[in-house]
Amino acid sequence: MRLELRDITKQFPGVLANDRISIAADRGKVLGLLGENGAGKTTLMNILSGLYKPDSGQIFIDGEERVFGDPAAAIHAGVGMVHQHFMLVPVFDVVEAVALGAETVSGPFGTFDRAAARARIVELSERYRLEVDPDAKIESLPVGLRQRVEILKALYRHSDILVLDEPSAVLTPSETEELFGIIRSLTATGTTVVFITHKLNEVLEVADDIVVLRRGRVAGSANPKTTTRQELANLMVGRDVELIVPKGPANPGKIVLSLQGVKVRDDRLDMAVDGVDLEVRGGEIVAIAGVQGNGQTELVEAIVGLRQIDAGQMTIGDQHIERSSPRQVSDLGVAHIPEDRGRDGLIAHMSVAENYILDTYHREPYSKRGIFDRKAVRDGAAKGVKDFDIRTPSVDTSASSLSGGNQQKVVVAREFSVPVQLVVAAQPTRGLDVGSIEYIHRRIIEQRDAGAAILIVSTELDEVLAVGDRIAVMYDGKIVGILSGADATHENLGLLMGGATFGPGAAA
Amino acid sequence: MSRTKRVLRAARVPILAVVTALLIGAILIILTDFDNLSRLGTDPVGAVLALIGGVVSGYGAMLTGAFGDPARILAAISSGSANDIATAIRPITETLVAATPLIFAGLGVAISFRGGMFNIGGDGQLILGALAATIVAIVLAGQVPPFIILVVSIIAATIAGGVWGFFPGFLKARTGAHEVITTIMLNYIAALVVYFALRSPEIRAAGSTSPVSKSLGPIVDVPTIIPLPGIRLDYGFVVALLMAVAVSALLFRTTKGFELRAAGFNLTAARYAGMSAGGSMMLAMALSGALAGMGGGFMVIGTVGQLSLDLSGGIGFTAIALALLAGLRPSGVVVAALLFGAMTNGGKLMGIQSGIPFDLLGFIMALVIMFVAAPGLIRSIWRIKVDKPAPELAVSVQPTASE
């Protein structure tokens, strides 16, 4: 079916989330809806799925105007939505989860006709090569398969228009590839797909048309065959952005962080880090690449004092930190950008100002002898907000109401608000949009150029290649190779990440 | 948004919760007024008026019982008779007397909740504080001036309550034992400790068959604020207000309070920021218990003057409700405690004058708590729009650094 939105406008208190947005997607085509966080993508899709009512504007399906009073009306009209956060009951099996709310019933008591539902699900799963076991429990399925269950749910409800909201955010690269395969088989049978994302590569790969949103408006559209990443990025951000922040050659100085034979156990007491030797010098960025779950998290936690080490030596400068607390490590001038900012880096219900001083609150000028100087706190936070261009109504705003990029800027601003000799950054740009990624990279490179040693852990090869002066690959708790930034490519890093060992400089 | 506006906005749900509970209470008063209900068929107008009149006189009596009769207060003051004035203002002073231990215990609960600890043990901490104060008073009786006895016994009460609160905090921090379980159990232990102590002939009232302590009045008393006969309101109330200020300052002006709140909101982030999560738990629980214990001390030395097993009367639990009603704000705790004090105190006169059972108050208070716990219910009843910000805000506002 052909989908068309015409002049959709939606006003929230203080924000024009959608300003006369018009988009169209033809039958069997993929419309890529690209935009930064806060551009209005999700609002637009919530209007399309009947969760919000537009203040003005029309929705046409196959040329016929539709008004969606509620999500049921949208589903009835054939619009299926796959949300970023899945809505599945963990203890249900696939058949139950898919049929929930749209059960086929039979008999005088309206008994759930499981066999009929199962047959249909098997048929759909085969037709679109979703390869979902209908009898598997949801909780036993990996994230990628849960997403397919969500897609099945939409198809089961006869959706001809499928809206995918940031579908790759939770997927591994190979799962994303498989998702693209599914999208292709869906469009081949006439399903229209709206693919919402902020990732440039993905729209270029999968979309037939691209519409870029910026600040609630259509910033432009592009043909994926002729456009470039750079062009799309510029449209998204509204200025010329640098996808790869330029940096001069590293100027390594003395060793700041030194790890020797470090062994760390994870929460299940398995050896997660199994003898890591690594040195990071002042003025260089060492990036640790690797598939999630190869010990990177535990290694970072050990360095910053959050996890006991089993064996080995760790020093920062000439200080041993094997037994140091997070506070002691931090006092040595270590900035830590944690992997999961929502859980570890920020306190969502506290204000921007309070989050800005979260690990420096006990120092002057913010407090003296245990008493806060509230003016100093506010002034300090206001300076951080200004320096890092954090978009917030005020420093008293709760951190939870900021966008992901701005939350991360609060974390980075805080960590860089005091002089640092070592930066430990885990997934510093996960889930951020292009503009924010550029900004965070720039700030990290600034720290390097000021002489700090930088250790970045990332699962994104693009990030590792963009910022790393040296790239260490971690696999199964060990560093399986260290390449210079110049020698590293997607291919040789990918091989190392898969467990192959080769080449010069491969460390023990 | 201005400060007053913010406060009003925050107070909207609690206020409406109270109003709604009172309205439902009114319906219950009407539905149990069988005499007038049975007249509905024969004399509908008269019956309806009488039903409404019943509610008005019942709630009116509660108001008078809680705050006194203004005309009578004015008349008494102009007459100048100490006895008249005392009688006229007694309702309002008794409301403050009832509110005082609630403020102490409510502040305690607020602190523990702020620190992420669910302190159900207010009752035990309060009564153990009262026991400590009683023992100190009896031991020191006649040896040092009463004022010294007062100070030492209140300090002892505070420490005893604090220790009793610290235990579960320590157990949680060190072993992960859940504080809800441990504090509930420690309530029983505290009650039994008091029972045991009251068997001692040194403490027990001479010749009494029931487990109550000697009367402490002859040994020590908290000075009253208004020197009129029969007015029990003492400086414990003033100390309670000072504690509210102190708790507020601790939570929002000190680094310890910051650590406590940070740990309460998000334990892992607090650890990442280098704070001692266990330390915050123990501190929150110790302070919480100390406040409850101090309240127990002032009760037993001041207004009650005698330790008994039912001294607390569930204050530790009521405190949980009012701390939630107060949104865990110290100033809110004072207001909520005054409200609960007024309802308890005024409810007695309502019972006497209008024949509406005192139990109705328990009903209304329970409704208040339920509504506060379910803000969505209140919002839907009163059609309050939630002005939460739009998802994915595209705001670009310059930072404001103005106070």
Contacts between the chains, C-beta under 8 A, distances in Angstrom:
chain1	res1	chain2	res2	distance
A	12	B	389	7.0
A	12	B	390	3.0
A	12	B	393	7.7
A	13	B	387	5.8
A	13	B	389	7.1
A	13	B	390	7.2
A	14	B	389	7.6
A	14	B	393	8.0
A	14	B	395	6.9
A	15	B	389	7.6
A	15	B	390	5.2
A	15	B	393	5.4
A	15	B	394	5.9
A	15	B	395	6.0
A	16	B	394	7.9
A	17	B	390	5.3
A	17	B	392	7.2
A	17	B	394	6.9
A	37	B	392	6.2
A	38	B	392	4.8
A	38	B	393	6.0
A	38	B	394	4.4
A	38	B	395	7.9
A	39	B	392	7.6
A	39	B	394	6.7
A	40	B	392	6.9
A	40	B	394	6.6
A	41	B	392	7.5
A	42	B	391	6.0
A	42	B	392	5.3
A	43	B	390	6.9
A	43	B	391	6.9
A	43	B	392	6.5
A	215	B	394	4.8
A	216	B	394	5.6
A	304	B	272	7.8
A	305	B	274	8.0
A	306	B	271	6.5
A	306	B	272	6.8
A	325	B	274	6.9
A	326	B	271	6.6
A	326	B	272	6.6
A	326	B	273	7.5
A	326	B	274	4.2
A	327	B	274	3.4
A	327	B	275	7.7
A	329	B	274	8.0
A	330	B	274	5.1
A	336	B	272	7.0
A	338	B	272	5.7
A	343	B	266	7.4
A	343	B	268	5.6
A	343	B	269	6.9
A	344	B	268	5.3
A	344	B	269	5.5
A	344	B	272	4.6
A	345	B	269	6.6
A	345	B	272	6.8
A	346	B	266	7.8
A	346	B	269	6.3
A	347	B	262	5.7
A	347	B	265	4.7
A	347	B	266	4.6
A	347	B	269	5.1
A	347	B	270	7.7
A	348	B	265	7.5
A	348	B	266	7.2
A	349	B	265	5.1
A	349	B	266	8.0
A	350	B	261	7.3
A	350	B	262	7.0
A	350	B	265	6.3
A	354	B	258	7.2
A	354	B	262	7.9
A	358	B	262	6.8
A	358	B	269	7.1
A	358	B	273	4.5
A	359	B	272	7.5
A	359	B	273	4.0
A	359	B	274	5.4
A	361	B	255	5.6
A	361	B	258	5.4
A	361	B	259	8.0
A	362	B	255	5.1
A	367	B	254	7.8
A	367	B	255	4.8
A	370	B	254	5.3
A	370	B	255	5.0
A	370	B	256	6.2
A	371	B	253	6.0
A	371	B	254	5.7
A	371	B	255	7.6
A	372	B	252	7.9
A	372	B	253	5.3
A	372	B	254	6.5
A	372	B	255	6.7
A	372	B	258	7.1
A	374	B	253	7.3
A	375	B	403	7.7
A	378	B	401	6.1
A	378	B	403	7.2
A	379	B	401	6.6
A	382	B	399	5.3
A	382	B	400	7.9
A	382	B	401	3.8
A	385	B	399	4.0
A	386	B	399	5.9
A	390	B	399	7.4
A	391	B	395	6.0
A	391	B	396	5.3
A	391	B	397	7.1
A	392	B	395	7.8
A	392	B	397	7.2
A	392	B	399	6.6
A	393	B	395	6.4
A	393	B	397	4.8
A	393	B	400	7.4
A	394	B	397	7.7
A	394	B	399	6.5
A	394	B	400	4.5
A	395	B	399	6.2
A	395	B	400	7.5
A	395	B	401	6.9
A	401	B	389	5.3
A	401	B	393	7.1
A	403	B	392	6.6
A	403	B	393	6.7
